[in-house]
């Protein structure tokens, strides 16, 4: 179930990218404090890549992920990275160590691959909600009504509609 949910989420991003020009993708948006859609997509991609690249050593530190400007300005390159993630993220669940700096202090905690994969998907949905705000400002670009909405919220809405 988690694998299909992650793939579906990444597919939603791919559909969005197909509807944008590089100019729209990299245009600063007032509602996002001058951030761009591309910057949010880059952040999503790099979080997944960080998890995947550090899987073998089992020490994940999202703070130390790569910040690749090409992902945030080039839709074709971002699309290739998403396709790479889709083809390679399925891995056996195993224990991981998560390292994170908070107020200058290193915090280390135990986690596991599936938990981090779920975190990355939920994190992506959060950024997709922000991207949806940017799309409203840009106008004439539409996404599925559930783009940027958590699966639990979608399910809750279905329950309420019955």
PERA-V934965 format. One line per field, one symbol per residue. phi: phi as a letter, one per 30 degrees, with the letter a starting at -180 (. if undefined). A space follows every 50 residues. Layout:
# PERA-V934965
phi=???
This chain:
# PERA-V934965
phi=.deddddddddddddeddcccedddcddcedchidceedddedeedddde eddceddibcbddcddccddddbbdddddddddddedbddbddadbccca cbhicdcbbdabddddddeddddddeddddddddddddihbbbeecdicd eddedddddddd
